[in-house]
Amino acid sequence: MKSLIQLLLVLLAIVSCKQKNTNSPIQKDEVNSIEADVTGEWITLFDGSSLDNWRGYLADSMYPEWTIENKTLAFTPSENGGKNIITNEKYTNFVLSLEWKISEGGNSGIFWGVYEDEAYPEAYHTGLEIQVLDNDRHPDANANPKFHQAGALYDLVEPAYDVCKPAGEWNLCEIKIDHNANKGSASLNGIVIVEFPLRGEAWKKMIENSKFKDWKGFGTYKTGHIGLQDHGDKVWYRNIKIKEL
């Protein structure tokens, strides 16, 4: 009986990890917050009461599609797309922490390194993106390799594990960008799921094998704005903060 109980406990622990991308088991040292080894002060970018730190990309003010809804930063799509938003300030080396919740079948994204110029009509023309997605319903989640799944470095690095919560539930995302160490990473719900270089031969190879191969300016700006994407679907963000390295 004792052996049976122990076996059931082990099986329950495995199921609770919700590992859909089972390339390798989750290691103990990977189940950590990216922020854990970073010192410094957090800067609040959105606390549920003010939009003062944000504005529309290529705009002087906030797009009306983005509003405060029950202390969250909510995006409600309109007929006219392209209503991406960016921070007023620019950042180089940082840890960004936020929570996101997507609508059923929804798609959005978190940008950084966004260079604002009319030569680039969209924020994603220069900024890299961590994907925000309903993995259970959006077709992008089913493609292989899983470059478009929630938590992926969009079209460049697939997440090692699927630890995304269902549509309508909050996911904690942390993105760490350190150009001094030539290392970027992102975690979802406390687990590091993507790691990537920021320059060098490995970086060049990633770009050459992606749709960004011939995109002038993509991923070339170390210093840039943080951005949130209008992908035509309802999405919510909250508790947005950043810590410069």
Summary of the structure (lengths in Angstrom):
residues: 245
radius of gyration: 18.2
end to end distance: 52.8
largest distance: 69.4
contacts: 763
relative contact order: 0.24
helix: 15%
strand: 33%
